[in-house]
Amino acid sequence: MNRDDSNRLKPCPFCGAEAEIITLEGETDEPSIGAQCVQCTSSSCGAASGLIYPLMDDVTDLLLERWNKRNNAEITGGPLADRSR
């Protein structure tokens, strides 16, 4: 990943759609639970990272690092959906 891409989420590894960082909200009369994760924006995919409860720290960099990590990316390339061919 080059320096320009270090603060950007890679596309979903399963379908190739964009991803976003979301914060889970509580029920209407409850405060936000504050858990954050990265989630695919495709309604037909629904892939998401594990939840991180930030407590007092900003976990954006950790979420970016974990989502953007691609094992064997150079070997396989592309979303997993494309690998079945």
Secondary structure, DSSP 8 states (H G I E B T S, - for coil): --GGGTTS----TTT---EEEEE----TTS-----EEEEES-TTT--B---B--TTS--HHHHHHHHH--TTHHHH-S-GGGGG-
